[in-house]
């Protein structure tokens, strides 16, 4: 569970309600079901119109990116495994890695190592793995785009809700006692529209994008490690380069001379 997302929502909505109370307003005045139905129902409907049904279903399924922790892989353990493979490959050859393939829990790394054992050339291997990363980025990006689109529609739908409320208020002009409360209720829809966009939809899209970046960075680390193993680089060199990913600093591309020295 990503408690940062939950805490952010609680703080965002909670402090708004507290501020409302401190200004002398009633919390109940902004807690109305019809505006919720109009704004969130209309927003989700508009977002669904703009995306294929499979993308809509995937967007809801991918909410775990924002509210959960989809990263089941331990980066430190992956580095240790890659270092172990580097030592094994230098000592016994690349074919010796075949015995380690079944013990690899990470599917992406398992696929990469299997290609190494099968003798796939390093340039082709990089293209295959980077193409897989690109597909994953596009697939996961669909969910973020859906919620980002919802964040764009919500304020406008909030205005629609406010106008509908004002229309209803105008219908009761013969009863002055209902005008004030009717106008106040009408503008609640605008609050939900702007608040929903900037506290829920857009932040969720941003969180998803960041989670996807972290997932892909780990895949990039695996590519560098596996290619280093395939090239016969020293295990300590591979470990040093991969630890830069763990610290958030991607290693720069190696010059040919350095690559040759690392292989020695």
Secondary structure, DSSP 8 states (H G I E B T S, - for coil): --HHHHHHHHHHHHHHHHHHHHTT--GGGG--HHHHHHHHHHHHHHHHHTS-HHHHHHHHHTTHHHHS------HHHHHHHHHHHHHHHHHH-GGGGHHHHTT---HHHHHHHHHHHTT--HHHHHHHHHHHHHHHHHHHHHHHHHHHHHHHHHHHHHHHHHHHHHHHHHTTTT-GGGHHHHHHHHHHHHHHHHHIIIIIIHHHHHHHHHHHHHHHHHHHHHHHHHHHHHHT--HHHHHHHHHHHHTT-------HHHHHHHH-
